């Protein structure tokens, strides 16, 4: 493993040697490797995007609305773990581009729910499809079937880290 990828030990290192602050050397190495690989993958996926594409924050909000449906601005801010002011700025750009709209909340007329417009839905689906097609083709061309199964298993483990 190179310094660029953040590797710090041997691939088989699972012991406590090199433990820092209660974290094993293998956990430290895994964290560095995951961060580095995800950063490179994220950059590569962004290269596939055209100049009209949205920022990562805008994509995240649009994707959340696509997946979970309408939400309040405060609910989106909490879900995205950003300040309400930051969410307001993100939503303003999405609204200016015609990708989201705000409608009165039928359960509470004092607040509004944000939802994707048809153009917003098409944008999310189109961008996702292009990136997924590239990634699927890369996995098909560069990995064996066993390696692809390993990737799927690793993603399940990494997904556990995203849970509270």
N, C-alpha and C positions, 0 to 999 in steps of 0.2 A: 504494500500500500504506500502511496506517496504522501508527501506532506500536503499536497494540494487537496487530497481527498480526506485529510484529517485522520488517517490511520495512525494508530499509536502502538500496535502490538502485533503479535502473530495471529493468524486466522484461528488457530486452535486455542487461544488464550481464554480460558473460562474461569481461572482461579482468581485469588485475591491479590496476587502479586501486582504491585504498582497501584494499589487501591489509593484513591485520592478523595478525601472528604466523604468516605463511606461509599464511594462508587467504584466498582471493579474496573480493571483495565479493559476487560472485554466490553463492558457497557459503555465506557468512554470511547473505545474504538468504534463500536457499532453506531453510537450517536454521531460521531464525526463522519463516518462513511455514509450514513443515511442522509445527513444534511448535505454533504457534498454531491451525492448522486441526485438527490431531489433538486438541488439548485441547478445542476447541469441539465436535467430533464426539463425543468421549468423554462430555462433559457431556450432550449431547443424547441419546445412547444410554442413559445412566444415568437420564435423566428418564423413559424408557420402563419402567424397572424399578419394581416395587412395593417397599414397605417391607420385605418379607420376603426380598428379594434379598440375595445374598452380597456381601462386599467384593471389590474387584478382585483381591486376592491369593487369596482363596478361589476365585473364578471361574477364575483362571489355573491353579490346581492341579487343580481339577475338570476343566477343559477338557483339560489335559495328560493326566490319567488316562484321559479318554474317548478321546483321540486315540492315545495310546501304550500304554495298558494298565497293568497293575499295576507298581508301582515301590516301592523302599524309601524310607523317609523321608529318608535321607541322599542318595539319588539324586535325589529331588524337590528337596531343598534346593540341590543343585549345579545342577540344570537351571534352577531359578528364580532362581539367584544370590542366595540369602538364607542367613542363618545357620541352622544346625540347630535352634536354639532357636525361631527365628521360624517355621520349618516345623512344629515340634512344636505350637506354639500354633494355627497355621492348621488342621492336621489334627485337633486336639482339637475345634475348633468344628465342622468338617465331620462328625466322628464323632458328636458330640452331636446333630447334626441328622439323623443316620441316612443321610448321603450317601456316606460311605466306610466301609470295614471293613478290619481288619488280619487277615491270615491268615499262618500260618507259611510261610516260604519253603521250597518242596520241595527246593531245592538246598542250603539252609543253614538248619538248624533253629534256629540262634541268632538269626536275624533274621526280620522280618515284612515282607510285601509289602502295600502299601496299594492297594485297588482301589475302584472305584465300586460302590455298591449299585444295585439297580434304581431306587430313588428318586433317587439321585444322577445316574444316566444320564438319567432323565426330566427332571430339573431342568436339566441342561446342555442337552439337546436342545430343551426348551421355551423357555428364555431365549434361546438362540441363534436359534431360528426366529423369535421375535417381533421381535428386533432386525434380523435379516436381511430380514424382510418389510418392515419400516419403511424400511430403507435402500434396498432394491430399488425400492420404490414411489417414494421420493424421487428416486432416480436416473432412474427412468422418467419421472416428472412434470416434473423440473426440468432435465434434460440431454438433448441430442440424442444420436443414435446415435454420431456421431463423438466427442462429448465423453465418452461412456461408454467408448469404445475408448481414448481418451486416459487416462482414469482407470485402466483395466486395465493399460495400458503403464506408467504412473507407479508403480503398486503393485509391479510386477515390479522396477523400479529401486529403490524403497525397500526391498523385501525383501532386496536385495543388502546393504544396510546392516546387516541383522540377522545376517549370516553372520560367523563368526569370521575 
